[in-house]
Amino acid sequence: MASYDPQQHNGKEDKSIFGVIIHSFFVVPFLIAVFSVLLFASVKILMMEKQTVYDLLNDVQAGGMTKRWQSAFELSKVLGNPKLIPDDDKFDQELVKAFNQAQYDDNRVRQYLALAMAKTGKDVFFDPLIKALKLGEKEENLYAIIYALGMLKAKKAIPVIANYLEHQEARIRLVAVMALGNMEDLQTVNMLKKTLTDSEPNVEWDSAVALAKMGDLSGKPILLNLLDRNYLAKFPEVDVQEQTEIILVSLKSCAHLSDGDIKAEIKKLAQSDQNMNVRKVAMEILHP
């Protein structure tokens, strides 16, 4: 949500009549205005903090255009706290109803509601999300819905998600791979093997990592690359911090593998990688 930060006014005291006039007729009213804005913002924030998940859901359904997507966003954040997830059927039904009604609303409403469903971890949301894909969801919303099904580990959605592994948009293929990988179900192995030769590197990488987590070494050449900073440095868009994150994810996916080549690469990282955390994780894998 957009927020407005009032500009601060700095100046030296002036003992002249002109300075007094400026202070009386500009600075003081300005400070009063700033104080009023801050007071209004504080009251609004306090009111928002007191809103329950039911209040937010009601705003999604009955609020104005901007209010709806903002409330859906807040709801997806609040439900990230397991203690605040309602344990009653009525809330679940109303969330599904709001999601269905948002089909022709601002795309952000539907996207954030899909994420809110995923945050609950409840199986009851499998069918509404799968149905959305089967009925031909708008392309703008595909990423969020497929991602949500992956978060929910909705294994019954595997055949539907698999249809997006050949989507024309790379980001949709990527999220399909991510979702299937998150299922950690052996029926996805053959599906993910096909995406090891995708034209988008990120799709290849995630496919290899997902397969490795399930003990499949079909993506071994890719995994060896992902453990090599010299290879990752060939991608200008991947900075050093992102290189480290990729290596850490790859290390954890390979931790249970007994392949000699991969173990040798892990040993190199443990001995000489520039990042101490990478060296620590690599050492823990070698000496559990």
C-alpha positions in Angstrom: 0.0 0.0 0.0 1.2 3.5 -0.8 2.2 5.7 2.1 3.1 9.3 2.1 6.0 10.5 4.2 5.7 14.2 5.0 8.8 16.2 4.1 10.7 17.7 7.0 11.3 21.4 7.0 14.8 22.6 8.2 15.9 26.2 8.6 17.8 28.6 10.8 16.2 31.1 13.2 16.0 34.6 11.9 15.5 37.5 14.4 14.3 39.8 11.7 10.7 40.8 11.3 10.7 38.9 8.0 11.8 35.8 9.8 9.1 36.2 12.4 6.5 36.5 9.7 7.8 33.5 7.9 7.8 31.5 11.2 4.3 32.6 12.1 2.6 32.3 8.8 4.4 29.4 7.2 6.4 27.2 9.5 3.8 26.9 12.3 0.9 26.1 10.0 3.2 23.7 8.1 4.0 21.9 11.3 0.4 21.8 12.3 -0.5 20.3 9.0 2.3 17.7 9.3 1.1 16.8 12.8 -2.4 16.4 11.6 -1.3 14.1 8.8 0.8 12.0 11.2 -2.1 11.8 13.7 -4.5 10.7 10.9 -2.0 8.1 9.7 -1.4 6.8 13.2 -5.1 6.4 13.9 -5.6 4.7 10.5 -2.7 2.3 11.3 -4.1 1.5 14.8 -7.5 0.8 13.2 -6.0 -1.5 10.6 -4.1 -3.3 13.3 -7.3 -4.1 15.1 -8.9 -5.5 12.0 -9.6 -9.3 12.2 -9.4 -11.7 9.3 -13.2 -11.5 9.2 -13.0 -7.7 8.8 -10.4 -8.0 6.1 -12.5 -10.6 4.3 -15.6 -8.3 4.5 -13.6 -5.5 3.0 -12.5 -7.7 0.1 -16.1 -8.5 -0.6 -17.7 -5.1 0.0 -15.0 -2.5 -0.1 -14.1 -0.1 -2.9 -11.8 -1.0 -5.8 -8.6 -0.1 -4.0 -9.8 -1.3 -0.7 -10.5 -4.8 -2.1 -7.0 -5.6 -3.3 -5.4 -4.0 -0.3 -7.5 -6.0 2.1 -6.7 -9.2 0.1 -3.0 -8.4 0.4 -3.3 -7.8 4.2 -5.3 -11.0 4.6 -2.6 -13.0 2.9 -0.1 -11.4 5.3 -2.1 -12.0 8.4 -2.8 -15.7 7.6 1.0 -16.2 7.5 0.6 -16.4 11.3 -0.8 -19.9 12.1 -2.3 -18.5 15.3 -4.5 -16.2 13.4 -5.9 -18.8 10.9 -9.6 -19.4 11.8 -10.6 -23.0 12.4 -14.2 -22.8 11.3 -15.9 -23.8 8.1 -17.7 -20.4 7.7 -14.5 -18.5 7.2 -13.3 -21.1 4.6 -16.6 -20.9 2.7 -16.5 -17.1 2.7 -12.9 -17.1 1.5 -13.8 -19.4 -1.4 -16.8 -17.2 -2.2 -14.6 -14.1 -2.3 -12.1 -15.9 -4.5 -14.8 -16.9 -7.0 -16.4 -13.5 -7.0 -13.0 -11.9 -7.8 -12.8 -13.7 -11.2 -13.6 -10.4 -13.0 -12.2 -8.1 -10.3 -8.8 -6.4 -10.1 -6.3 -9.3 -10.8 -4.5 -8.5 -7.5 -7.6 -9.5 -5.5 -7.7 -13.0 -6.9 -3.9 -13.4 -6.7 -3.7 -12.4 -3.0 -6.7 -14.5 -2.1 -5.0 -17.5 -3.8 -2.0 -16.8 -1.6 -4.2 -16.4 1.5 -5.7 -19.8 0.8 -2.2 -21.3 0.5 -1.1 -19.7 3.8 -3.8 -21.6 5.7 -2.5 -25.0 4.6 -6.0 -26.3 4.4 -7.0 -29.1 1.9 -10.5 -27.5 1.5 -8.9 -24.9 -0.9 -7.6 -27.6 -3.3 -10.7 -27.8 -5.4 -11.5 -24.1 -5.9 -7.9 -23.4 -7.1 -7.8 -26.5 -9.4 -11.2 -25.5 -10.8 -9.9 -22.1 -11.6 -7.1 -23.6 -13.8 -9.5 -26.1 -15.4 -12.0 -23.3 -16.4 -9.3 -21.3 -18.1 -7.9 -18.8 -15.6 -6.6 -15.4 -16.8 -3.0 -15.6 -17.7 -2.1 -12.8 -15.3 -3.4 -15.0 -12.4 -1.9 -18.3 -13.4 1.4 -17.8 -11.5 -0.3 -17.1 -8.1 -2.8 -20.0 -8.4 -0.2 -22.6 -9.5 2.2 -21.3 -6.8 -0.6 -21.6 -4.2 -1.3 -25.2 -5.2 2.4 -25.9 -4.8 2.4 -24.4 -1.3 -0.5 -26.5 -0.3 1.2 -29.6 -1.7 -2.1 -30.4 -3.5 -1.0 -33.7 -5.1 -4.4 -34.1 -6.8 -3.5 -31.0 -8.8 -0.4 -32.6 -10.4 -2.0 -33.6 -13.7 -3.5 -30.1 -14.1 -0.2 -28.3 -13.2 1.7 -30.6 -15.6 -0.2 -29.0 -18.5 1.7 -25.7 -17.8 5.2 -27.3 -18.2 5.0 -26.4 -21.9 3.4 -23.0 -21.5 4.7 -20.3 -23.9 5.6 -18.0 -20.9 8.9 -19.0 -19.1 7.7 -17.7 -15.8 4.6 -20.0 -15.9 6.7 -23.0 -16.8 9.0 -22.1 -13.9 6.2 -21.9 -11.4 4.8 -25.2 -12.6 8.2 -26.8 -12.0 8.4 -25.2 -8.6 4.9 -26.4 -7.6 5.5 -29.9 -8.8 8.9 -30.0 -7.1 7.3 -28.9 -3.9 4.9 -31.9 -4.0 8.0 -34.2 -3.7 5.9 -37.0 -5.3 7.5 -39.7 -7.4 4.8 -39.4 -10.1 6.4 -36.0 -11.0 9.8 -37.4 -11.8 9.2 -38.1 -15.5 7.4 -34.8 -15.9 10.4 -32.9 -14.4 12.9 -34.9 -16.5 11.4 -33.3 -19.6 12.0 -29.8 -18.4 15.7 -30.4 -17.8 16.3 -29.2 -21.4 14.1 -26.1 -21.2 15.3 -23.0 -23.0 15.0 -21.0 -19.8 17.9 -21.7 -17.4 15.8 -21.1 -14.3 13.4 -23.9 -15.4 16.3 -26.3 -15.9 17.8 -25.4 -12.5 14.6 -25.8 -10.6 13.9 -29.1 -12.4 17.3 -30.5 -11.4 17.0 -29.4 -7.8 13.5 -30.9 -7.5 14.6 -34.2 -8.9 17.7 -34.3 -6.6 15.4 -33.8 -3.6 13.6 -37.0 -4.7 17.0 -38.9 -5.1 17.0 -38.7 -8.9 20.3 -37.7 -10.6 18.9 -37.1 -14.1 19.9 -33.4 -13.6 23.5 -34.2 -12.4 25.3 -32.0 -15.0 23.0 -29.1 -14.0 23.6 -29.6 -10.3 27.3 -29.6 -10.8 27.0 -26.3 -12.6 24.8 -24.9 -9.8 27.6 -25.7 -7.3 30.1 -23.8 -9.4 30.4 -20.0 -9.0 32.4 -19.7 -12.3 29.3 -21.1 -14.1 26.9 -18.8 -12.2 29.1 -15.8 -13.0 28.3 -16.3 -16.6 24.8 -14.8 -15.9 25.1 -11.1 -15.4 21.7 -10.8 -13.8 22.7 -13.2 -11.0 24.7 -11.2 -8.4 27.0 -12.6 -5.8 24.3 -12.8 -3.1 22.0 -14.7 -5.5 24.9 -17.0 -6.4 25.2 -17.8 -2.8 21.5 -18.5 -2.4 21.5 -20.8 -5.5 24.5 -22.7 -4.1 22.9 -23.1 -0.7 19.6 -24.4 -2.2 21.6 -26.8 -4.4 23.7 -28.0 -1.5 20.7 -28.9 0.5 19.0 -30.7 -2.4 22.2 -32.8 -2.8 22.8 -33.5 0.9 21.5 -37.0 0.8 23.1 -38.0 -2.6 26.1 -40.3 -2.6 27.4 -39.4 -6.1 31.2 -39.1 -6.1 31.4 -36.1 -8.5 28.8 -34.1 -6.5 30.6 -35.0 -3.2 33.9 -33.7 -4.8 32.2 -30.4 -5.7 30.8 -30.1 -2.2 34.3 -30.7 -0.8 35.7 -27.8 -2.9 33.0 -25.5 -1.5 33.7 -26.6 2.0 37.4 -25.8 1.6 37.5 -22.6 -0.4 34.2 -20.9 -1.1 34.2 -17.2 -0.5 31.1 -17.3 1.6 31.5 -18.7 5.2 27.9 -20.0 5.4 28.3 -22.0 2.2 31.5 -23.5 3.6 29.7 -24.3 6.9 26.8 -26.0 5.1 29.1 -27.9 2.8 31.1 -29.1 5.8 28.0 -30.2 7.6 26.9 -32.3 4.6 30.4 -34.0 4.4 30.5 -34.6 8.1 27.0 -34.9 9.5 
